[in-house]
Amino acid sequence: MAMAVQQASIDNVRLPLQPSPKALALSANGVETIRLTVAPDGTIAGCNAQVANHGPIEDRDNCRKLLTLKAIPASDQAGTSLHGMLEFRLSWKRTDANAGARADASSGADLYLPLRQMPDGARDDATTNVNLVVAADGKVETCEPTSSSGNIALDKAACQAVMRSGTQPLNDATGTPVRAVQTLAIGFSVQP
């Protein structure tokens, strides 16, 4: 009997994460995404940060805190431990130039699937979250919705699109692409 693909996870951990000063300097409002690569033994093998619409940044403070964690590794349908990805999103909004930033969890899609029109009954802000098993060459081996958009047709389209196009593979601590479990949030946008 096949098991469900499991993304890497961390249980019951509370860390005081704040957007980095470099991220705050880029814009008054924004989202910093911190992605951790989790090795099959549960150690954190990498930490990368980027700011939406600005690209990669160095965030030593948050990465230093996160690299000390021990995670539950990802696994494929056979239960084999794989590399996985954990993601933290920190958003901020300043009301004026002298005000401090307030960080909170931010939602949003990792990629958007263009549609001619939304299916009947689908929300305009529909998002499907999927777990993927991605080979070292970027080919998507499996796609399982983990959180529905509320519309079966959109969920199916999200998996079909990512299976067809592939995705960037995760790298291990040496920078070598590896087979891994990744989670993506796929949004939908109407294109005229």
Backbone as a ProteinNet text record, in pm:
[ID]
protein_1_A
[PRIMARY]
MAMAVQQASIDNVRLPLQPSPKALALSANGVETIRLTVAPDGTIAGCNAQVANHGPIEDRDNCRKLLTLKAIPASDQAGTSLHGMLEFRLSWKRTDANAGARADASSGADLYLPLRQMPDGARDDATTNVNLVVAADGKVETCEPTSSSGNIALDKAACQAVMRSGTQPLNDATGTPVRAVQTLAIGFSVQP
[TERTIARY]
83.9	0	88.8	62.7	143.2	106.8	209.8	189.8	181.1	131.3	129.1	269.5	301.1	426.8	419.7	526.6	531	638.6	601	696.3	773.1	892.9	969.8	890.4	909.9	837.1	918.3	875.8	935.4	819.3	826.1	717.6	740.1	635.2	629	751.4	789.8	904.3	855.7	896.1	866.1	998.3	1023.1	1143.5	1104.2	1168.7	1137.7	1208	1140	1196.6	1143.3	1231.5	1195	1258	1194.1	1258.5	1397.4	1490.8	1627.2	1633.8	1731.8	1748.6	1768.1	1835.8	1855.7	1722.8	1633.4	1501.6	1420.1	1423.2	1347.3	1395.5	1525.4	1581	1537.3	1495.6	1457.7	1322.3	1228.9	1097.4	1020.3	921.9	838.9	743.7	706.5	617.3	679.8	673.9	732.4	716.2	772.6	771.2	911	965.3	1092.4	1059.9	1108.4	1087.8	1220.1	1217.4	1336.6	1308.8	1393.1	1376.1	1490.4	1451.9	1549	1549.4	1667.1	1678.8	1703.5	1617	1626.3	1683.7	1793.1	1857.3	1774.7	1798.1	1724	1741.5	1847.6	1865.3	1799.9	1732.1	1661.7	1743.4	1871.4	1950.6	1917.2	1938.2	1915.3	2042.2	2029.6	2145.4	2167.2	2074.3	2091.8	1983.8	2015.7	1921.5	1941.9	1835.1	1840.6	1724.2	1749.2	1643.6	1634.4	1511.7	1492.7	1373.5	1374	1266.3	1189.1	1056.6	971.6	1003	1015	1043.4	1183.3	1269.6	1405.8	1512.4	1477.5	1572.6	1640.4	1747.5	1816.6	1880.8	1880.8	1950.3	2022.1	2113.1	2179.8	2106.3	2065.3	1993.8	2058.7	2173.6	2250.2	2176.2	2105.5	2039.7	1934	1841.2	1736.2	1792.9	1885.9	1944.5	2019.3	2090.6	2162.7	2064.4	1950.6	1849	1792.2	1763.2	1697.5	1791.2	1920.4	2015.4	2036.7	1994.2	2009.3	1897.2	1793.7	1677.4	1702.8	1631.5	1628	1487.5	1476.7	1347.6	1310.7	1186.3	1139.9	1158.1	1236.5	1265.5	1142.9	1149.9	1046.6	1057.9	949.9	955.4	866.4	903.9	824.2	714.7	644.3	532.8	576.1	701	752	801.6	799.1	847.1	995.7	1062.6	1205.9	1231.6	1319.5	1353.2	1426.2	1385.1	1443.2	1478.1	1550.9	1567.1	1429.4	1411.1	1284.9	1309.3	1201	1210.2	1110.8	1154.4	1066.2	1073.3	963.3	960.2	895.3	953.8	901.6	883.8	769.8	744.5	721.1	795.9	784.9	741.4	631	586.7	588.7	597.8	598.3	526.9	476.2	411.6	439.8	503.2	531.2	432.2	377.7	281.6	349.5	471.9	549.4	697.4	779.7	923.4	987.9	933	993.4	937.9	832.6	770	846.9	840.6	902.4	817.4	873.8	800.8	734	620.1	550.5	557.5	610.6	621.1	504.4	453.8	351.2	360.7	284.1	283	218.8	269.9	215.2	177.6	66.4	27.9	56.1	43.1	67.6	119.1	104.4	143.5	290.7	351.2	488.4	491.4	385.3	372.4	225.1	198.1	59.5	37.8	-75.7	-116.2	-213.5	-179.8	-271.2	-392.2	-509.1	-633.9	-707	-787.6	-871.1	-985	-1038	-1142	-1142.8	-1191.8	-1204	-1325	-1314.6	-1431	-1545	-1667	-1783	-1765.2	-1792.4	-1786.1	-1648.1	-1544.5	-1408.3	-1385	-1313.4	-1278.4	-1170	-1173	-1071.1	-932	-924.1	-794.8	-761.2	-816.9	-797.5	-649.5	-606.9	-469.7	-474.3	-395.3	-381.3	-240.3	-227.1	-96.5	-71.7	47.3	80.3	213.7	222.7	350.7	400.3	527.2	589.8	708.3	727.3	854.8	926.2	1040.8	1114.6	1248.5	1276	1403.1	1515.7	1638.3	1754.9	1763.2	1699	1700.2	1584.1	1500.7	1389.4	1257.5	1259.7	1135.6	1049.1	921	827.9	777.5	807	766.3	622.6	583.6	446.6	401.8	271	209.6	82.2	73.5	-44.3	-93.6	-217.8	-272.1	-280.8	-234.3	-242.2	-343.2	-374.9	-474.3	-544.6	-673	-749	-781.7	-794.1	-841	-991.4	-1054.4	-1200.1	-1264.9	-1181.8	-1233.3	-1146.8	-1205.9	-1131.2	-1062	-1127.5	-1068.3	-941	-941.7	-821.1	-709.3	-743.7	-642.6	-576.8	-657.8	-606.3	-518.8	-563.4	-485.3	-350.6	-348.4	-223	-122.8	-166.9	-76	-33.1	-125.2	-89.7	14.6	-0.7	93.3	232.8	242.1	373.8	437.5	357.1	411.6	469.5	402.1	445.6	572.1	579.5	688.9	811.3	792.5	903.6	929.4	1030.8	1064.3	1212.3	1260.6	1400.7	1423	1521.5	1546.1	1610.7	1596.1	1667.3	1812.1	1900.3	2041.4	2076.1	2169.4	2217.3	2319.3	2382	2475.5	2596.5	2628.9	2742.7	2702.5	2571.4	2523.4	2481.5	2483.6	2445.8	2293.9	2229.9	2085.9	2052.8	1942.7	1902.9	1753.7	1715.4	1572.7	1515.6	1401.7	1349.9	1199.7	1141	1000.3	996.6	913.1	894.7	745.9	713.4	575.7	565.4	463.8	438.9	296	277.4	144.3	123.4	19.1	-6.3	-134.7	-121.3	-235.4	-281.4	-389.5	-448.6	-480	-441.9	-469.4	-535.6	-638.5	-711.5	-634.6	-602.1	-529.7	-625.5	-644.7	-737.8	-690.7
-117.7	0	124.5	214.4	335.5	434.6	498.1	600.8	736.3	834.3	970.3	1029	1115.9	1189.9	1283.5	1287.2	1372.5	1478.3	1602.6	1712.4	1715.7	1769.2	1789	1878.9	1860.4	1942.6	1961.4	2056.1	2082.4	2092.1	2015.9	2014.3	2114	2185	2268.2	2355.9	2431.9	2521.1	2664.5	2748.2	2891.2	2966.8	3033.9	3114.9	3258.1	3355.1	3495	3537.4	3521.4	3560.2	3697.6	3781.4	3914.9	3936.1	4014.3	4044.4	4103.3	4068	4117.6	4267.5	4336.2	4478.8	4504.7	4413.3	4430.8	4425.2	4332.4	4322.4	4448.5	4497	4616.7	4739.9	4743.5	4857.5	4860.8	4746	4739.6	4803.7	4794	4852	4868.9	4958.9	4984.3	4868.6	4796.2	4681.5	4566.2	4447.1	4337.1	4203.5	4102.4	3965.4	3908.2	3857.3	3784.6	3636.5	3557	3412.6	3346.7	3264.8	3190.7	3043.9	2981.9	2840.8	2760.3	2654.8	2562.9	2434.1	2379.7	2246.2	2151.7	2049.6	1951	1822.5	1772.7	1649.5	1527.8	1411.5	1291	1251.2	1299	1267.7	1372.3	1472	1573.2	1697.5	1699.4	1819.5	1924.7	2048.9	2158.8	2173.1	2149.6	2146.2	2277.2	2369.1	2496.2	2594.7	2723.3	2830.5	2941	2977.4	3084.7	3178.9	3306.8	3406.9	3490.6	3536.2	3630.3	3718.8	3837.4	3932.7	3940.4	3931	3936.8	4062	4044.4	4150.6	4210.6	4153.3	4205.1	4096.9	3971.5	3863.5	3821.6	3743.1	3687.3	3794.9	3768.2	3853.9	3763.7	3820.9	3747.8	3778.2	3675	3692	3601.7	3644.7	3562.3	3537.2	3637.9	3622.5	3512.6	3520.3	3418.3	3281.7	3277.6	3148.3	3085.1	3164.5	3111.1	3044.5	3108.1	3050.1	2920.5	2922	2808.5	2689.5	2715.3	2606.3	2518.3	2563.8	2483.9	2381.2	2390.9	2303.6	2163	2069.1	1931.1	1912	1864.4	1850.9	1704.2	1682.1	1550.3	1548.4	1453.9	1458.4	1428.3	1469.8	1438.7	1291.6	1236.6	1098.9	1083	987.6	959.8	858.3	809.3	717	584.2	547.2	421	438	560.9	586.7	613.7	626.2	653.9	800.4	825.1	963.6	1031.2	1154.3	1233.9	1372.4	1448.3	1589.9	1654.3	1760.2	1833.4	1981	2055.2	2200	2249.7	2342.8	2414.8	2562	2630.2	2769	2854.1	2967.8	3065.3	3195.4	3259.9	3388.3	3493.7	3599.4	3712.1	3832.9	3893.8	4012.3	4133	4249.6	4371.2	4481.5	4574.1	4691.5	4807.2	4909.9	5028.3	5136.7	5203.9	5309.8	5441.7	5461.7	5579.9	5545.8	5634.2	5605.9	5584.4	5641.5	5628.7	5512.4	5449.5	5341.8	5212.4	5129.9	4998.5	4904.8	4794.2	4695.2	4595.3	4548.2	4442.1	4318.6	4210.6	4087.2	3996.7	3928.9	3828.1	3724.3	3617.1	3513.4	3570.6	3535.6	3585.9	3469.2	3483.1	3379.8	3431	3347.1	3384.3	3265.2	3271.9	3160	3169.2	3051.6	3044.6	3065.6	3022.5	3044	3054.3	3113.9	3133.7	3064	2997.2	2927.5	3018.5	3060.8	3148.8	3070.9	3131.6	3071.9	3171.7	3120.1	3209.6	3265.2	3179.3	3222.1	3125.8	3174.7	3089.5	2998.8	2873.6	2785.5	2839.8	2804.5	2845.9	2803.6	2893.7	2863.9	2877.1	2899.6	2912.1	3054.3	3066.8	3197.8	3263.1	3394.2	3467.3	3451.3	3428.9	3414.7	3267.9	3176.9	3033.3	2996.5	2910.4	2859.4	2711.8	2631.9	2489.9	2466.5	2402.7	2363.7	2219	2191.1	2055.8	2010.2	1881.4	1817.2	1751.9	1772.4	1716.1	1630.2	1519	1449	1488.9	1557.2	1612.8	1541	1487.6	1420.3	1523.7	1477.1	1565.9	1646	1596.8	1670.6	1769	1782.1	1876.2	1817.6	1692.6	1628.5	1597.3	1631.9	1605	1461.7	1379.7	1239.3	1220.9	1292.3	1285.3	1423	1442.7	1567	1529.7	1572.7	1545.8	1676.1	1717	1835.1	1809	1905.1	1892.6	1990.2	2092.8	2190.6	2234.7	2208.4	2233.1	2380.8	2417.9	2551.2	2562.6	2449.4	2445.6	2405.9	2381.2	2343.9	2229.7	2113.8	1995.1	2018	2088.7	2114.1	2198.2	2298.5	2380.6	2298.6	2214.9	2130.1	2038.3	1978.6	1888.1	1964.7	2084.2	2166.4	2206	2234.8	2272.1	2158.3	2035.3	1920.4	1891.6	1898.9	1873	1972.5	2098.6	2201.5	2180	2151.4	2133.6	2001.2	1899.1	1772.2	1792.8	1874.6	1900.2	1985.8	2087.3	2183.6	2148.9	2071.7	2045.1	2165.5	2155.6	2265.2	2258.2	2361	2365.4	2261.3	2172.3	2074	2139.2	2075	2119	2073.8	2146.5	2109.7	2066	1971.5	1932.6	2035.6	2008.9	2104.3	2133	2042.3	2063.7	2133.3	2160.9	2226.1	2129.9	2000.6	1899.2	1881	1887.1	1863.3	1722.6	1711.9	1584.9	1561.5	1434	1397.6	1444	1513.3	1574.1	1594.6	1615.6	1655	1806.7	1868.9	2013.6	2043.3	2155	2201.9	2332.4	2342.6	2466.5	2511	2641.4	2700.1	2752.7	2702.6	2741.7	2823.5	2946.9	3035.7	3035.6	3103.7	3106.5	3250.5	3289.9	3427	3422	3503.7	3510.5	3599.8	3545.3	3617.9	3642.6	3767.2	3795.4	3738.3
0	0	0	-95.3	-106.8	2.6	57	159.2	89.8	159.1	106.2	113.8	20.1	24.5	144.6	223.8	342.8	326.1	345.7	341.7	474.1	469.6	592.7	685.4	815.4	911.3	1038.6	1117	1247.2	1344.6	1453	1550.2	1662.9	1698.1	1818.5	1841.9	1742.7	1756.6	1739.8	1831.3	1821.1	1821.9	1712.2	1701.6	1669.6	1732.2	1702	1572.6	1460	1331.1	1292.6	1242.8	1196.9	1059.8	973.4	844.5	869.6	784.5	803.6	775.4	835.8	806.6	657	588.4	444	370	414	351.4	377.6	502.1	537	460.7	431	359.4	212.3	158.8	17.6	-11.1	82.9	58.3	188.4	185.8	303.3	330.5	227.9	240.6	163.7	219.1	144.7	212.1	146.2	195.6	178.6	289.8	285.1	298.8	206	210	245.8	350.7	392.8	366.1	283.2	249.5	310	381.4	439.3	360.1	335.7	278.6	394.6	407.1	514.3	455.3	513.5	468.2	512.6	451.3	490.1	636.8	702.7	845.4	935.8	877.7	954.9	986.9	951.3	975	869.1	904.3	810	727	596.5	507.6	433.6	442.5	373.1	410.4	396.8	428.5	326.7	257.7	158.9	181	163.9	180.8	54.2	26.7	-82.1	-50.3	-109.7	-90.5	-221.2	-210.4	-329.1	-410.7	-540.4	-637	-625.2	-540.2	-525.5	-538.4	-513.7	-529.1	-400.6	-413.1	-295.9	-209.4	-78.6	17.2	117.5	191.5	299.3	429.3	501.3	628	732.1	781.4	875.9	1006.4	1059.4	1189.3	1187.1	1092.2	1086.5	1048.4	954.4	915.7	1032.5	1109.9	1225.9	1323.2	1348.8	1436.7	1377.2	1248.9	1184.9	1164	1144.3	1120.9	1243.7	1360.3	1482.4	1499.5	1417.8	1433.6	1382.4	1436.2	1385.9	1330.8	1210.2	1143.6	1124.1	1095.1	1053.1	902.1	848	704.5	618.6	495	396.4	358.5	301.6	253.8	131.4	47	-72.1	-38.6	-142.4	-122.2	-61	-78.6	-23.5	120.3	171.4	306.2	314.3	199.6	195.5	230.2	325.2	362.7	248.3	218.1	110.4	163	82.6	111.6	102	174.4	171.2	189	182.6	190.6	294.6	376.4	467.8	430.1	443.3	402.3	510.7	534.7	628.5	552.3	569	503.3	609.5	598.4	690.6	609.2	648.4	575.4	667.2	608.1	686.8	610.2	688.7	632.6	726.9	675.1	755.6	716.2	814.3	784.9	752.9	801.7	763.4	772.1	722.8	713.8	849.5	957	1088.8	1170.2	1121.7	1198.3	1181	1282.5	1273.5	1189.4	1152.8	1073.4	1165.4	1123	1194.9	1107.4	1160.6	1082.8	1116.1	1014.7	1036.5	926.9	943.3	840.7	716	601	476.5	386.9	322.9	228.5	88.7	-7.5	-145	-220.1	-349.7	-433.1	-471.5	-491.9	-541.8	-692.6	-758.7	-902.2	-936.6	-1052.1	-1096	-1227.9	-1238.6	-1359.6	-1433.9	-1555.9	-1629.4	-1680.9	-1669.8	-1716.2	-1805	-1899.7	-1980.3	-1895.8	-1807.6	-1713.8	-1596	-1483.5	-1365.3	-1383.3	-1339.7	-1347	-1260	-1295.5	-1216.3	-1071.7	-982	-839.1	-777.4	-858.2	-804.8	-754.8	-644.2	-589.1	-674.1	-682.1	-758.4	-698.6	-567.2	-500.2	-470.8	-550.2	-527.9	-535.8	-443	-438.9	-404.4	-474.4	-444.9	-392.6	-277.1	-225.5	-263	-316.1	-360.6	-303.1	-273.9	-242.1	-369.4	-399.5	-519.4	-479	-548.5	-542.2	-671.1	-654.8	-768.5	-780	-899	-925.5	-931.4	-925.2	-927.8	-1057.7	-1165.1	-1291.5	-1303.7	-1198.8	-1199.5	-1246.4	-1292.9	-1337.8	-1214.6	-1223.2	-1113.6	-1128.1	-1026.8	-1028.6	-983.6	-877.7	-828.7	-781.8	-787	-740.9	-665.9	-540	-457.6	-397	-426.7	-358.3	-207.8	-128.2	17.3	75.2	-0.4	40.2	-87.1	-95.6	-217.2	-236.3	-361.5	-398	-375.9	-351.7	-341.4	-472.5	-574.5	-705.7	-759.1	-778.1	-822.3	-955.7	-1047.8	-1180	-1167.3	-1077.2	-1057.2	-993.5	-895.5	-831.1	-933.4	-1018.3	-1122.1	-1221.9	-1262.5	-1356.5	-1297	-1166.6	-1100.6	-1109.4	-1076	-1082.4	-1225.9	-1320.4	-1460.5	-1509.6	-1473.8	-1519.7	-1463	-1334.4	-1273.4	-1317.2	-1341.9	-1392.7	-1533.4	-1613.6	-1750.6	-1754.1	-1668.7	-1678.3	-1593.6	-1485.1	-1394.2	-1306.2	-1223.4	-1133.2	-1097.9	-1036	-993.9	-884.4	-898.6	-792.2	-670.3	-555.7	-436	-446	-379.3	-372.9	-231.6	-219.6	-87	-39.7	73	132.4	43.2	-50	-139.4	-268.6	-284.5	-405.7	-514.7	-486.3	-584.5	-584.7	-702.7	-708.1	-656.8	-578.8	-519.3	-539.4	-533.6	-534.1	-400.3	-406.1	-284	-291.9	-175.5	-166	-153.5	-233.8	-228.3	-218.4	-159.7	-152.4	-228.9	-311.7	-385.1	-361.5	-355.1	-356.4	-497.4	-563.7	-702.5	-707.4	-751.5	-767.3	-911.8	-937.7	-1070.6	-1106.3	-1227.7	-1271.6	-1408.2	-1423.7	-1550.5	-1645.8	-1763.3	-1866.9	-1983.8	-2022.9	-2133.8	-2265.2
[MASK]
++++++++++++++++++++++++++++++++++++++++++++++++++++++++++++++++++++++++++++++++++++++++++++++++++++++++++++++++++++++++++++++++++++++++++++++++++++++++++++++++++++++++++++++++++++++++++++++++

